[in-house]
Amino acid sequence: MRALISVSDKRGVVDFARELQSLGWEIIATGGTQRMLDENGVHTIGISEVTGFPEICDGRVKTLHPKVHGALLARRDDENHLKALRENGIGFIDMVCVNLYPFRQTIEREGVTMEDAIENIDIGGPSMLRSAAKNYRDVTVVCDPDDYATVLAEIRADGRTSPETRLKLSAKAYTHTAEYDACIAAFMREKAGLNEKLFLEFDLVQTLRYGENPHQSAKFYGDGSNAPYSLATAKQLGGKELSYNNIQDANAALNIVREFDEPFCVGVKHMNPCGAAVGKDAADAWKRVYDADSVSIYGGIVAVNRELTREAAELMKPVFLEIVMAPSFSEGALEVLSTKKNLRLLQVDMSRDDKVRNQYVSVNGGLLVQQLDREIRTVEESMCVTDVRPTKEQLADMNFGWRIVKHVKSNAIVVVHDGATVGVGAGQMNRVGSAEIALTEARAAGFSDGLVLASDGFLPFDDTVALAAKYGVEAIVQPGGSIHDADSVKKANELGITMLFTGMRHFKH
C-alpha cells in the first residue's frame, strides 16, 4: 500500500506518516513535506523516483504525470485499466494526503502583490485530490488533518478505510477544491473588474432547534473570518443553546454597540433597541437602560462594551434576560450570573474594525447585497437650519440619538435625554405614528421637557414637529431632504425648537 503525502498544513502530518509506515505503508512525498518527514525519521520515496521525471519550473510541475494520476484513477475492477498500468510500469497509489497552497491566507496579507497571489495558486494539489476523490471506491483521500485519527483507526482495525469513510472523505476533498477555486475565481474576477458572479462560502456553526417559529427548520453558518462583533466566533460561557431569534436580536445589539467608544449598554427586543445609554461604567449604563423601559426589557438581549463587573451582574440578575454579551466577564460577574442556568452569556470580540463588510438579504429567487451601514456623520452646530441654535448638551444628545436611530426599524423615531433613550418608535407605516409611540413612552417615563428627537428619515410634513413640541422636545435631528423641509423649519422656529439636518438618512427595513 502506498500513500502520497504533500501538504501545506503540516499539523500532525509527521505522526500520521510515521503511523502509516508502522502499518506497512510506503510513503511518497514531495518538496517541503518530504524534507520534514525525512528530518523526523520517516523514510520517504521522492516523487521524482515515482515519475522518473524531475520537478521543473520551480516546482510548478512535479505531480502532473501519468504515473501519479494513472495510479490514482485506475479502477481496480477493470481489467483494461489494470493492463494499462502493468504495460506502463505504474503501481497503485492507495491514499492521497494533500491540502493546498495557502491562497486565502496569502491574499489576506496587507500589501500582497499579484505575483505572490499567482504563485500560491495550487495546480497539482487540486488535480490529485480530484483524481483520488473520483476513485474513492479504491482510494482514500485526506485533505483535513482532523481526519487523520479516523483514517488510522480504521486501517489499524481492518487494514483499510471503510467505503462509507472514503465517500465522506471524497465529498470533503471536492468541497476543499471547490472552496479553493471559488476563492481564486473571486480574487481574479475582482482584479479583472468582473462583477456578474458572486461567490459565497459559509461553514455550519450550529444546527438550531428551529427557526423563527417551531415549524421552521434553521441552521447558523459563519463565513470563517475572525470579524469582531460576530456571533459566529463568540464564546458562550453559560446558558442554553442559542436560538434563531436570539441570533437575530443579538446581532442587532452588537451592531448598535459598535457605534460607541464610551461605556455603553443596549437592550434589544425584536431587533430594535428598547433602551440604550452611555454611563460612567457598565453598571451605570445598564441601570439607565433598565430605567429607560423596565417593561420591554423583559426577555431582552443586553450588550455592553466594557467588561461586565460583579456590580453590573448584581443589577441584571433580578431581570429575566435571554442573553448578556460583553467583551469579557469578571469572575464575580460569572459567579453571579451563572446561577441563572438558562441565561446565555456570550464573550464577544469587540475590537475596532474599519474594514467594510457586506450585508446579504435573501429574497425569493435572489439575493440583495449591500455594504453595511457603517457610516455616521457627527452632528455639528453647522448643520443647524433654525433660528434657535443648539446647546452643547443638546448636540451631545443629538449625536447619541443619531447613532441609535440608525439601528431602529423604519420609520424610526428615538427620543433621548442626557445620553439615554426615553422613547423608541419603530416600524410604523407613517413617521408621525412612530413619533407618537416614542413621545408617549417618554411622557409615561416622566420626561416632559428638555428632550431631543432623532429621525432616521426626513420629516415629510410639519406635523411631527408640532407633536414633538407638545411633549417637551426642544431639539430635532433629521436628514432633511423633503420638499416640505421649509414647513418643518418654519414650525420649529415658531415653537422655539432647534433643528439640524445631517444630509444622511439611515433607513433600516
Secondary structure by P-SEA (a helix, b strand, c coil): cbbbbbbccccaaaaaaaaaaaabbbbbbcaaaaaaaaaacbbbbccccccccccccccccccccaaaaaacccccccaaaaaaaaaacccccccccccccaaaaaaacccccaaaaaaacccaaaaaaaaaaaacccbbbbccccaaaaaaaaaaccccccaaaaaaaaaaaaaaaaaaaaaaaaaaaaaaccccbbbbbbcccccccccccccccbbbbbcccccccccccccccccccccaaaaaaaaaaaaaaacccccbbbbbcccccccccccccaaaaaaaaaaaccccccbbbbbbcccccaaaaaaaccccccccccccccaaaaaaacccccbbbbbcccccccbbbbbbbbcccbbbbbcccccccccccccccccccccaaaaaaaaaaaaaaaaccccbbbbbccccccbbbcccccaaaaaaaaaaaaaaaccccbbbbbbccccccaaaaaaaaaacccbbbccccccaaaaaaaaaaaabbbbbbccbbbbcc
